[in-house]
Amino acid sequence: MPIKVLIADDHAVVRDGLQALLARVEDFQVVGIAGSGRDVIEQAQRTHPDVVVMDYMMPEMDGIEATRRLYEQAPDVRVVMLTGAGDESLGLRGLRAGAAGFLSKDMELGSLPRALRGALEGEAAISRRLAMQLVQHYRSAPNAGMGLRPVRSELTDREWEVLDLLSGGASTEDIARLLVLSTETVRSHLKNLYRKLEVRTREDAIEAAAKLRELGGVAA
């Protein structure tokens, strides 16, 4: 069976180039061409691709949001995002949204089919530069980010991630950088976990988390 590919890019020249490239590869079949984020969601529902080649900058809905929605609707579909050179931070956001890979448009196009096959086989289709940034990202995470969590808790997994980093001394800006979120989103998570823990300060939240870990079982 051929590998079904959906191409999403707002530039016709790029779309045509990618389609021509994959048309020359025997085991690939381009099943759709989309010019906007909203269009790629609609076409994916209709064509059921195996993999989506997704541009980051698109009208109506950017590639990261489109990736997030695709991952929610069809987690088996692999998304490999493309963007300009030097946008590794966008790569981290794309991977967190559910992408299986993130490649620069200045790569050797002949390597794209191999990257798409690798994504379908469970490999991460990422550049060496992004791989190193991921290594540095985890090296810089405080040890508290690996904290144990109560088996039963009102806090969501994301709120525990925020609280773990908070316990390790991370600032709001540090948490936003490490979790690849906006500072506004981090503040929203902090507000929610303060409410659930019935506390008003960071220090009280950290103390409440420690007490929760002392009660009953915990999970990694």
Buried (B, 14 or more C-beta within 10 A) or exposed (E): EEBBBBBBBBEEEBBEBBBEBBEEBEEBBBBBBBBBBBBBBEBBEEBBBBBBBBBBBBEBBBBBBBBBBBBEEBEEBBBBBBBEEEBBEBBBBBBBBBBBBBBBBEEEEEEBBEBBBBBBEEBBBBBEEBEEBBEEBEEEBBEBBEBEBBEEBEBEEBBBBBBBBBBBEBEBEBBBBBBBBEEEBBBEBBEBBBEBBEBEEBEEBBBBBEEBBEEEEBEE
